[in-house]
Amino acid sequence: MTGIAGKVIAITGASSGIGEATARHLAERGAVVVLGARRFDRLEMAVASIASQGGKALCLVTDVRRREDVARLVEFAMDRYGKLDVLINNAGIAPISRLDDLRVDDWEDMIDVNVKGVLYGIAAALPVFRRQGFGHFVNTLSTAGIKIVPTMAVYAGSKNAVRAISEGLRQEAGPSLRVTTISPGYVDTELPSSMTDSSLRDQGELNMKAMAIPASAIAEAIAFAIGQPDNVDVGEIVVRPTAQA
Ligand SMILES: NC(=O)c1ccc[n+]([C@@H]2O[C@H](COP(=O)([O-])OP(=O)(O)OC[C@H]3O[C@@H](n4cnc5c(N)ncnc54)[C@H](OP(=O)(O)O)[C@@H]3O)[C@@H](O)[C@H]2O)c1
């Protein structure tokens, strides 16, 4: 199936920011969207708002640190709509810090959400895509993985782990599956709220105020990749503010 209309698209981290904006954007273009995240109230609000605009959306509480939750999100989409065209592995956190600070719990959280969460998405959807003979993974990376700067080592490492996994997946996927990575720069979202170091959080919020682009810019780029013909695999997309060094 070419285009966006009629596709069933599951999105993790869809309760705010890039995931929510992408769900709205794709629903406006006729996709059926299945939203997953931990905050049920925010998911419900997004689903109600999409429905009020004539879109089709459902949601399921999903913690990507739990393999069974991610599997349930995929099963939920399959039960309701009989297929899954796209899984957007978007959930992520950024409790950044200098390595000297030894905030090992934060490192583990980033690995659990940003890396293992994506692997659980692959584990859930890949067998479904194989059975169907079609399917598209979209994994959210970051420009933090392209230009590595102090305080971002572990966050960048988590995103670059997914970059490597995505390229391996693409090579193993064969001719009928598609794999896209998208690396946003500064985007105006709630991501600073996941920063546990208050001075870095304040700085992150200042950076966002100074230069961040709206989440809709990332949603448009994801929609571009999804909307291509089946035999066109948009591999890597980088979208950053012009003002970002
Ligand atoms: N904003 C930026 O400047 C920027 C730049 C580059 C890359 N990114 C990446 O973009 C992605 C989306 O982030 P965002 O900027 O849109 O920030 P956001 O508004 O904070 O959204 C993050 C989403 O991830 C979800 N999430 C966090 N932990 C989760 C978990 N354990 N299980 C399921 N969902 C979880 C959050 O929902 P709940 O809290 O409800 O679970 C939320 O929906 C992330 O992967 C982030 O690394 C963002």
The ligand as an SDF file (V2000), in Angstrom:
LIG
                    3D

 48 52  0  0  0  0  0  0  0  0999 V2000
   12.8890   17.3370   21.6320 N   0  0  0  0  0  0  0  0  0  0  0  0
   14.0930   17.2640   21.1030 C   0  0  0  0  0  0  0  0  0  0  0  0
   14.8080   18.2670   20.9880 O   0  0  0  0  0  0  0  0  0  0  0  0
   14.5780   15.9440   20.5610 C   0  0  0  0  0  0  0  0  0  0  0  0
   15.7460   15.9590   19.7910 C   0  0  0  0  0  0  0  0  0  0  0  0
   16.2200   14.7520   19.2850 C   0  0  0  0  0  0  0  0  0  0  0  0
   15.5560   13.5590   19.5440 C   0  0  0  0  0  0  0  0  0  0  0  0
   14.4310   13.5790   20.3180 N   0  0  0  0  0  0  0  0  0  0  0  0
   13.7820   12.2830   20.5710 C   0  0  0  0  0  0  0  0  0  0  0  0
   12.4270   12.3820   20.1960 O   0  0  0  0  0  0  0  0  0  0  0  0
   11.6870   11.3810   20.9020 C   0  0  0  0  0  0  0  0  0  0  0  0
   10.4230   12.0090   21.4530 C   0  0  0  0  0  0  0  0  0  0  0  0
   10.7710   12.9560   22.4540 O   0  0  0  0  0  0  0  0  0  0  0  0
   10.0830   14.3830   22.5430 P   0  0  0  0  0  0  0  0  0  0  0  0
   11.1030   15.3880   22.2280 O   0  0  0  0  0  0  0  0  0  0  0  0
    8.8090   14.3850   21.8120 O   0  0  0  0  0  0  0  0  0  0  0  0
    9.8740   14.5020   24.1360 O   0  0  0  0  0  0  0  0  0  0  0  0
    8.5830   14.3090   25.0550 P   0  0  0  0  0  0  0  0  0  0  0  0
    7.5560   15.3260   24.7460 O   0  0  0  0  0  0  0  0  0  0  0  0
    9.1160   14.2360   26.4370 O   0  0  0  0  0  0  0  0  0  0  0  0
    8.0470   12.8800   24.5950 O   0  0  0  0  0  0  0  0  0  0  0  0
    8.6400   11.6890   25.0240 C   0  0  0  0  0  0  0  0  0  0  0  0
    7.6040   10.6040   24.9180 C   0  0  0  0  0  0  0  0  0  0  0  0
    8.1930    9.3720   25.3330 O   0  0  0  0  0  0  0  0  0  0  0  0
    7.3330    8.7820   26.2740 C   0  0  0  0  0  0  0  0  0  0  0  0
    8.0500    7.9080   27.1830 N   0  0  0  0  0  0  0  0  0  0  0  0
    9.0520    8.2070   28.0440 C   0  0  0  0  0  0  0  0  0  0  0  0
    9.3840    7.1170   28.7500 N   0  0  0  0  0  0  0  0  0  0  0  0
    8.5780    6.1090   28.2970 C   0  0  0  0  0  0  0  0  0  0  0  0
    8.4240    4.7600   28.6270 C   0  0  0  0  0  0  0  0  0  0  0  0
    9.1630    4.1600   29.5910 N   0  0  0  0  0  0  0  0  0  0  0  0
    7.4900    4.0270   27.9820 N   0  0  0  0  0  0  0  0  0  0  0  0
    6.7230    4.5930   27.0370 C   0  0  0  0  0  0  0  0  0  0  0  0
    6.8150    5.8640   26.6780 N   0  0  0  0  0  0  0  0  0  0  0  0
    7.7400    6.6150   27.3060 C   0  0  0  0  0  0  0  0  0  0  0  0
    6.6240    9.9320   26.9690 C   0  0  0  0  0  0  0  0  0  0  0  0
    5.3610    9.5140   27.4540 O   0  0  0  0  0  0  0  0  0  0  0  0
    5.0010    9.0650   28.9430 P   0  0  0  0  0  0  0  0  0  0  0  0
    5.8260    9.9080   29.8820 O   0  0  0  0  0  0  0  0  0  0  0  0
    3.5310    9.3380   28.9990 O   0  0  0  0  0  0  0  0  0  0  0  0
    5.3330    7.6130   29.0010 O   0  0  0  0  0  0  0  0  0  0  0  0
    6.4050   10.8670   25.8000 C   0  0  0  0  0  0  0  0  0  0  0  0
    5.2450   10.5120   25.1070 O   0  0  0  0  0  0  0  0  0  0  0  0
   12.6310   10.8210   21.9590 C   0  0  0  0  0  0  0  0  0  0  0  0
   13.1230    9.5740   21.5000 O   0  0  0  0  0  0  0  0  0  0  0  0
   13.7500   11.8450   22.0180 C   0  0  0  0  0  0  0  0  0  0  0  0
   14.9550   11.2730   22.4310 O   0  0  0  0  0  0  0  0  0  0  0  0
   13.9270   14.7390   20.8150 C   0  0  0  0  0  0  0  0  0  0  0  0
  1  2  1  0
  2  3  2  0
  2  4  1  0
  4  5  1  0
  4 48  2  0
  5  6  2  0
  6  7  1  0
  7  8  2  0
  8  9  1  0
  8 48  1  0
  9 10  1  0
  9 46  1  0
 10 11  1  0
 11 12  1  0
 11 44  1  0
 12 13  1  0
 13 14  1  0
 14 15  2  0
 14 16  1  0
 14 17  1  0
 17 18  1  0
 18 19  2  0
 18 20  1  0
 18 21  1  0
 21 22  1  0
 22 23  1  0
 23 24  1  0
 23 42  1  0
 24 25  1  0
 25 26  1  0
 25 36  1  0
 26 27  1  0
 26 35  1  0
 27 28  2  0
 28 29  1  0
 29 30  1  0
 29 35  2  0
 30 31  1  0
 30 32  2  0
 32 33  1  0
 33 34  2  0
 34 35  1  0
 36 37  1  0
 36 42  1  0
 37 38  1  0
 38 39  2  0
 38 40  1  0
 38 41  1  0
 42 43  1  0
 44 45  1  0
 44 46  1  0
 46 47  1  0
M  CHG  2   8   1  16  -1
M  END
$$$$
